[in-house]
Amino acid sequence: MQYSSQFCSIYIILFIKNVLVGFGDHLQNLRIVTMWIFSCIGKLFFVVVTLSALVIGFLNSDASTPLFQYLDQYETERGHRFLGICPAFHTGKTWGFTHEDLARLDLTGQTIFVTGANVGLGYWTAHHLANTGAHVILGCRSKRKCDAAVDSIRKATGKDSSVTGMVVDLGDFSSVRAFAEQFSQEYSELDSLVLNAGIMVPPFSLTVDGIESQIAVNHFGHFLLAELMMPLLLKAAKKRGVATVVSVSSSASFGSYPEGILPTLEEMNNKDRYQRKLAYGQSKLANVLFAQELAERYKDQNILVNSCHPGAVRTELGRHMMESVTNEHVKAVIQSSFEYVFGKIAWKPEDAALTQLYAAVSPELKKAKITGKYFHPIARQIQPDPHARNMSLQKSLWKLSEEATALK
Ligand SMILES: NC(=O)c1ccc[n+]([C@@H]2O[C@H](COP(=O)([O-])OP(=O)(O)OC[C@H]3O[C@@H](n4cnc5c(N)ncnc54)[C@H](OP(=O)(O)O)[C@@H]3O)[C@@H](O)[C@H]2O)c1
């Protein structure tokens, strides 16, 4: 009995020792694995930091100029879609319109309307125009935002009485009609109409008129607005010899659906067919096709209509881009990294607005009666996407737009 209890004690002690030694082995293994992971992370971090420093250093040095100049001229199978897209790509190229050109203008007595003017490119377009002495009307979908933008431009320019705001929601045809009615009561002519408002890559939704939101806001709303404002544009053209319409498009017009423009409202409104990026491209291609057709229809009456891509610009346009990322932390990291990089490479809106300002008020453009053309930054004329040279697509879009907006 005595021997058996001694044996049991020794056995238990050995068991505990083995367990502890095994556990120690495990701990040792765990320590080795943890150190290995940390050393890998350390090396990876070192590689990422070194590579980023090299890339940033290269991009900020003169050595990158040939690369940017190559990209500026790079011809994709659909054309020169990168031309002038960032300031770096533009290095060494003449600006087709400058702040000095703007400063020389005196547009006192002229009336100009800009859509989507409470922020971004529209705001800066209105801001610069206010300095020319023109009467500038800011179109916004919210009265509160409109008042704030008007206030800010008045303060910055000192042009209190010649800057005003009006509410119009381009995603609602009844709002566009009500706006046009009110505008015609307040103003007897319109020298320039800048169709600038836009939305980019939102999730699928239909407007109150039952049309997919990107094509509805970016194209159909502007189509209806331009048609309703035509009598006032014609009056200004008669009085001063010329009036202008600017359709603010995008290089995204080079990336639409394979058909360019989907042929029916049913297809545009088909949620299964909807792809955010292609639908944005479609709406921006529609901006180009619409400008060309309007130019053709009114060229004998001195209404000059052109479209443009303002470049990659630091604005609020990307607000829908992160909606598919659900994790808030991941979203915050991606967003701040994107904003940092975009902030470094993109145009400032006060500069990028010059391309649409050129199409709206340039004396050279008016004198040469340039119409139906497409421009990239800064005011450089280029060939649009091949779909934009398809005349039957241009005519069928016009017909579809008349039907959608119940103009015919
Ligand atoms: N930024 C770029 O890199 C870039 C590149 C190529 C082309 N573009 C084009 O440039 C134009 C201006 O864009 P942005 O960059 O200045 O963008 P932004 O800062 O987002 O401004 C867009 C403007 O459009 C207005 N808007 C949106 N939906 C509207 C509606 N239903 N009715 C009336 N107004 C509406 C917005 O009003 P809220 O403030 O109320 O939303 C805002 O005032 C757009 O047509 C865009 O496609 C921009």
The ligand as an SDF file (V2000), in Angstrom:
LIG
                    3D

 48 52  0  0  0  0  0  0  0  0999 V2000
  -14.6750   66.0460  -60.4600 N   0  0  0  0  0  0  0  0  0  0  0  0
  -14.2160   65.3640  -61.4760 C   0  0  0  0  0  0  0  0  0  0  0  0
  -13.1320   64.7570  -61.3960 O   0  0  0  0  0  0  0  0  0  0  0  0
  -14.9970   65.3150  -62.7660 C   0  0  0  0  0  0  0  0  0  0  0  0
  -14.4280   64.6120  -63.8420 C   0  0  0  0  0  0  0  0  0  0  0  0
  -15.1400   64.5560  -65.0320 C   0  0  0  0  0  0  0  0  0  0  0  0
  -16.3720   65.1750  -65.1490 C   0  0  0  0  0  0  0  0  0  0  0  0
  -16.9090   65.8250  -64.0740 N   0  0  0  0  0  0  0  0  0  0  0  0
  -18.2350   66.4370  -64.2550 C   0  0  0  0  0  0  0  0  0  0  0  0
  -18.2290   67.7440  -63.7290 O   0  0  0  0  0  0  0  0  0  0  0  0
  -19.5430   68.1150  -63.3210 C   0  0  0  0  0  0  0  0  0  0  0  0
  -19.4770   68.7720  -61.9580 C   0  0  0  0  0  0  0  0  0  0  0  0
  -19.0500   67.8050  -61.0250 O   0  0  0  0  0  0  0  0  0  0  0  0
  -18.1900   68.1340  -59.7230 P   0  0  0  0  0  0  0  0  0  0  0  0
  -16.9490   67.3540  -59.8380 O   0  0  0  0  0  0  0  0  0  0  0  0
  -18.1430   69.5730  -59.4510 O   0  0  0  0  0  0  0  0  0  0  0  0
  -19.0950   67.3670  -58.6460 O   0  0  0  0  0  0  0  0  0  0  0  0
  -19.7790   67.8290  -57.2750 P   0  0  0  0  0  0  0  0  0  0  0  0
  -18.8270   68.5790  -56.4440 O   0  0  0  0  0  0  0  0  0  0  0  0
  -20.3710   66.5830  -56.7310 O   0  0  0  0  0  0  0  0  0  0  0  0
  -20.9320   68.8120  -57.7710 O   0  0  0  0  0  0  0  0  0  0  0  0
  -22.0460   68.3210  -58.4440 C   0  0  0  0  0  0  0  0  0  0  0  0
  -23.1520   69.3460  -58.4050 C   0  0  0  0  0  0  0  0  0  0  0  0
  -24.3030   68.8040  -59.0730 O   0  0  0  0  0  0  0  0  0  0  0  0
  -25.4300   68.9750  -58.2150 C   0  0  0  0  0  0  0  0  0  0  0  0
  -26.4900   68.0000  -58.4340 N   0  0  0  0  0  0  0  0  0  0  0  0
  -26.4530   66.6660  -58.2490 C   0  0  0  0  0  0  0  0  0  0  0  0
  -27.6570   66.1380  -58.4940 N   0  0  0  0  0  0  0  0  0  0  0  0
  -28.4790   67.1510  -58.8400 C   0  0  0  0  0  0  0  0  0  0  0  0
  -29.8490   67.2500  -59.1810 C   0  0  0  0  0  0  0  0  0  0  0  0
  -30.6510   66.1830  -59.1970 N   0  0  0  0  0  0  0  0  0  0  0  0
  -30.3490   68.4530  -59.4860 N   0  0  0  0  0  0  0  0  0  0  0  0
  -29.5790   69.5670  -59.4550 C   0  0  0  0  0  0  0  0  0  0  0  0
  -28.2870   69.5440  -59.1030 N   0  0  0  0  0  0  0  0  0  0  0  0
  -27.7410   68.3440  -58.8020 C   0  0  0  0  0  0  0  0  0  0  0  0
  -24.8490   68.8340  -56.8180 C   0  0  0  0  0  0  0  0  0  0  0  0
  -25.7520   69.3230  -55.8500 O   0  0  0  0  0  0  0  0  0  0  0  0
  -25.7110   68.7420  -54.3320 P   0  0  0  0  0  0  0  0  0  0  0  0
  -24.5540   69.4130  -53.6610 O   0  0  0  0  0  0  0  0  0  0  0  0
  -27.0300   69.1230  -53.7850 O   0  0  0  0  0  0  0  0  0  0  0  0
  -25.5200   67.2550  -54.4400 O   0  0  0  0  0  0  0  0  0  0  0  0
  -23.6040   69.6830  -56.9890 C   0  0  0  0  0  0  0  0  0  0  0  0
  -23.9370   71.0320  -56.9170 O   0  0  0  0  0  0  0  0  0  0  0  0
  -20.3700   66.8370  -63.3570 C   0  0  0  0  0  0  0  0  0  0  0  0
  -21.2030   66.8460  -64.4860 O   0  0  0  0  0  0  0  0  0  0  0  0
  -19.3340   65.7270  -63.4740 C   0  0  0  0  0  0  0  0  0  0  0  0
  -19.8240   64.6030  -64.1800 O   0  0  0  0  0  0  0  0  0  0  0  0
  -16.2400   65.9350  -62.9010 C   0  0  0  0  0  0  0  0  0  0  0  0
  1  2  1  0
  2  3  2  0
  2  4  1  0
  4  5  1  0
  4 48  2  0
  5  6  2  0
  6  7  1  0
  7  8  2  0
  8  9  1  0
  8 48  1  0
  9 10  1  0
  9 46  1  0
 10 11  1  0
 11 12  1  0
 11 44  1  0
 12 13  1  0
 13 14  1  0
 14 15  2  0
 14 16  1  0
 14 17  1  0
 17 18  1  0
 18 19  2  0
 18 20  1  0
 18 21  1  0
 21 22  1  0
 22 23  1  0
 23 24  1  0
 23 42  1  0
 24 25  1  0
 25 26  1  0
 25 36  1  0
 26 27  1  0
 26 35  1  0
 27 28  2  0
 28 29  1  0
 29 30  1  0
 29 35  2  0
 30 31  1  0
 30 32  2  0
 32 33  1  0
 33 34  2  0
 34 35  1  0
 36 37  1  0
 36 42  1  0
 37 38  1  0
 38 39  2  0
 38 40  1  0
 38 41  1  0
 42 43  1  0
 44 45  1  0
 44 46  1  0
 46 47  1  0
M  CHG  2   8   1  16  -1
M  END
$$$$
